[in-house]
Every structure is written in structure tokens, then in C-alpha cells.
Amino acid sequence: MLATATVQIDNSRVRVTEWRFAPGSATGHHRHDLDYVVVPLTSGPLTAIAQSGETTAELTAGQAYFRAAGVEHDVRNPNPFEFRFVEIEIKGRVAP
């Protein structure tokens, strides 16, 4: 089962997407071509499956994290409850 992605903003500077993961659902394998920030809306573990192996990270609601472009993985919800986060992809830079 695939997670549900709802794009909230998509302009020349950013793309903001809310991700909803039913128990056991996943994003499917994908590559991040842009730098991005994730803001969890739920606390709990999420599992990332990459070529290098599988890792599980404990995420806390409201505790954002940053990743540089180039990440390739599939993200899966191992929880018995829905997991949600907002992903902010950075397309452009602010002029000084």
C-alpha cells in the first residue's frame, strides 16, 4: 500500500507536501533531487530502506530535520497507527 501525498504549495521556490502513512504503507523507492526539510506531525519510528540497508529512526512531532539532495530510499510506517509529516523541498534561494 502506498502512502498518500497531498501537495499544499508548489511554486518556483518550494514544494510543501503532507505525507500520510497508513500502518504498513510506504512511499515507494524514490530519489530526492532537491534539498528538503521534514517536519513530523506524529511521534514514532519510521523505517527507510536504501541500497545500503534498512534503518529505523525515532521521529518526534515538531522536531524538524534537513537532508541534502541525492537521498534515495523507500520510507515505510512500521506502526499500528497512521504516521504523518510535512516535507518542504527547497527549489530556489532567497536573494540577499
Residue frames as qw, qx, qy, qz and C-alpha x, y, z in Angstrom:
[[0.000, 0.891, 0.454, 0.000, 0.00, 0.00, 0.00],
 [0.433, 0.380, -0.008, 0.817, 1.33, 3.45, -0.89],
 [0.193, -0.488, -0.395, 0.754, 1.40, 6.45, 1.44],
 [0.235, 0.829, 0.475, 0.175, -0.76, 9.43, 0.44],
 [0.391, -0.158, 0.029, 0.906, 0.94, 12.65, -0.67],
 [0.127, 0.877, 0.463, 0.032, -1.00, 15.92, -0.75],
 [0.439, 0.191, 0.044, 0.877, 0.85, 18.89, -2.27],
 [0.150, -0.795, -0.465, 0.360, -0.10, 22.03, -0.36],
 [0.091, 0.905, -0.153, -0.386, 2.23, 24.55, -2.05],
 [0.750, 0.083, 0.435, 0.491, 4.19, 24.21, -5.30],
 [0.244, 0.959, 0.020, -0.141, 5.80, 27.35, -6.65],
 [0.617, 0.678, -0.306, 0.256, 9.17, 28.43, -8.04],
 [0.057, -0.689, 0.570, -0.444, 10.80, 28.39, -4.57],
 [0.271, -0.223, 0.861, -0.368, 9.35, 25.44, -2.60],
 [0.629, -0.166, -0.617, -0.443, 7.12, 22.40, -2.74],
 [0.314, -0.255, 0.672, -0.621, 5.30, 21.55, 0.50],
 [0.634, -0.055, -0.674, -0.376, 3.75, 18.10, 0.72],
 [0.601, -0.353, 0.509, -0.506, 1.83, 16.45, 3.55],
 [0.458, 0.186, -0.858, -0.140, 2.53, 12.71, 3.72],
 [0.724, -0.264, 0.328, -0.546, 0.07, 10.31, 5.40],
 [0.321, 0.283, -0.902, -0.050, 1.15, 6.73, 6.05],
 [0.858, -0.281, -0.072, -0.423, -1.45, 4.15, 6.99],
 [0.656, -0.481, 0.581, -0.023, 0.01, 1.31, 9.06],
 [0.750, 0.003, 0.605, 0.268, 2.44, -0.64, 6.86],
 [0.564, 0.797, 0.204, 0.069, 2.25, 1.77, 3.92],
 [0.607, -0.318, 0.266, 0.678, 5.32, 3.16, 2.12],
 [0.191, 0.747, -0.128, -0.625, 6.34, 5.89, -0.31],
 [0.861, 0.463, 0.148, 0.152, 7.87, 3.53, -2.86],
 [0.671, -0.229, 0.169, 0.684, 11.51, 3.88, -3.85],
 [0.281, 0.924, 0.191, 0.173, 12.37, 7.43, -4.90],
 [0.603, 0.039, -0.082, 0.792, 15.24, 9.93, -5.19],
 [0.119, -0.899, -0.254, 0.335, 15.25, 13.43, -3.71],
 [0.589, 0.470, 0.184, 0.631, 16.58, 15.79, -6.38],
 [0.051, -0.781, 0.037, -0.621, 16.20, 18.81, -4.07],
 [0.146, 0.133, -0.688, 0.699, 17.34, 19.65, -0.53],
 [0.511, -0.507, -0.485, -0.497, 14.44, 19.12, 1.86],
 [0.152, -0.253, 0.630, -0.719, 13.18, 19.54, 5.42],
 [0.496, -0.348, -0.763, -0.227, 10.81, 17.11, 7.12],
 [0.276, -0.300, 0.429, -0.806, 8.56, 18.21, 9.99],
 [0.249, -0.209, -0.946, 0.010, 6.95, 15.20, 11.71],
 [0.474, -0.376, -0.060, -0.794, 3.34, 15.66, 12.81],
 [0.921, -0.299, -0.152, -0.197, 3.38, 12.30, 14.63],
 [0.210, -0.677, 0.691, -0.141, 5.90, 10.79, 17.03],
 [0.923, -0.042, 0.367, -0.106, 7.24, 7.29, 16.49],
 [0.474, -0.338, 0.657, 0.479, 9.56, 5.25, 14.32],
 [0.702, 0.636, -0.050, -0.316, 9.79, 5.34, 10.52],
 [0.760, -0.183, 0.529, 0.330, 11.84, 2.87, 8.50],
 [0.383, 0.779, -0.307, -0.389, 13.95, 3.86, 5.49],
 [0.867, 0.035, 0.450, 0.211, 15.07, 1.20, 3.03],
 [0.250, 0.855, -0.343, -0.298, 18.05, 2.25, 0.89],
 [0.790, 0.444, -0.422, 0.031, 20.63, 0.44, -1.20],
 [0.185, 0.513, -0.694, 0.469, 22.92, 0.45, 1.84],
 [0.261, -0.171, -0.906, 0.287, 20.32, -1.28, 4.01],
 [0.373, -0.690, -0.507, -0.358, 17.40, -0.62, 6.32],
 [0.224, 0.070, -0.503, 0.832, 17.38, 1.91, 9.16],
 [0.301, -0.732, -0.593, -0.148, 14.69, 2.93, 11.62],
 [0.185, 0.254, -0.249, 0.916, 14.63, 6.44, 13.07],
 [0.192, -0.623, -0.678, 0.339, 12.59, 7.64, 16.03],
 [0.100, 0.434, 0.221, 0.868, 10.86, 10.89, 14.99],
 [0.132, -0.469, -0.604, 0.631, 9.28, 13.42, 17.35],
 [0.164, 0.817, 0.511, 0.209, 6.33, 15.61, 16.39],
 [0.051, -0.997, -0.044, 0.028, 7.54, 19.15, 15.70],
 [0.516, -0.618, 0.441, 0.398, 11.26, 18.24, 15.58],
 [0.662, 0.726, -0.080, -0.167, 12.30, 19.10, 12.01],
 [0.651, -0.374, 0.493, 0.439, 15.33, 17.67, 10.21],
 [0.388, 0.776, -0.276, -0.414, 17.19, 18.56, 6.99],
 [0.791, -0.016, 0.535, 0.297, 18.55, 16.29, 4.23],
 [0.030, 0.569, -0.449, -0.688, 20.63, 17.30, 1.22],
 [0.762, 0.449, -0.157, -0.440, 19.57, 16.37, -2.31],
 [0.375, 0.469, -0.794, -0.095, 20.58, 12.93, -3.56],
 [0.427, -0.143, 0.794, -0.408, 18.92, 10.73, -0.93],
 [0.588, 0.064, -0.629, -0.504, 17.40, 7.56, -2.43],
 [0.106, -0.048, 0.896, -0.428, 15.10, 5.39, -0.33],
 [0.469, -0.442, -0.622, -0.445, 11.68, 3.93, 0.36],
 [0.144, -0.245, 0.558, -0.780, 10.07, 5.09, 3.62],
 [0.526, -0.302, -0.754, -0.251, 7.71, 2.72, 5.46],
 [0.453, -0.494, 0.268, -0.692, 5.45, 3.11, 8.50],
 [0.410, 0.050, -0.901, 0.130, 6.04, 0.15, 10.87],
 [0.199, -0.042, 0.564, -0.800, 3.50, 1.48, 13.38],
 [0.044, 0.432, 0.901, 0.019, -0.03, 0.19, 14.08],
 [0.086, 0.810, 0.381, -0.437, -1.24, 3.82, 13.69],
 [0.497, 0.798, 0.182, 0.288, -1.20, 6.49, 10.95],
 [0.539, -0.428, 0.056, 0.724, 2.04, 8.47, 10.68],
 [0.344, 0.885, 0.268, 0.159, 2.13, 11.99, 9.18],
 [0.471, -0.465, 0.087, 0.745, 4.80, 14.50, 8.25],
 [0.382, 0.907, 0.084, -0.157, 5.23, 17.63, 6.13],
 [0.718, -0.049, 0.313, 0.620, 8.07, 17.66, 3.61],
 [0.168, 0.936, 0.012, -0.308, 9.39, 21.00, 2.35],
 [0.770, 0.180, 0.301, 0.532, 11.53, 20.76, -0.80],
 [0.139, -0.793, 0.062, 0.590, 13.72, 23.79, -1.46],
 [0.696, 0.558, 0.362, 0.270, 13.73, 24.79, -5.13],
 [0.362, 0.757, 0.010, 0.544, 15.15, 28.29, -5.07],
 [0.527, -0.220, -0.371, 0.732, 17.26, 30.56, -2.96],
 [0.082, -0.936, -0.311, 0.142, 16.30, 33.89, -1.41],
 [0.490, 0.618, -0.059, 0.612, 18.27, 36.81, -2.86],
 [0.488, -0.287, -0.412, 0.714, 20.36, 38.72, -0.29]]
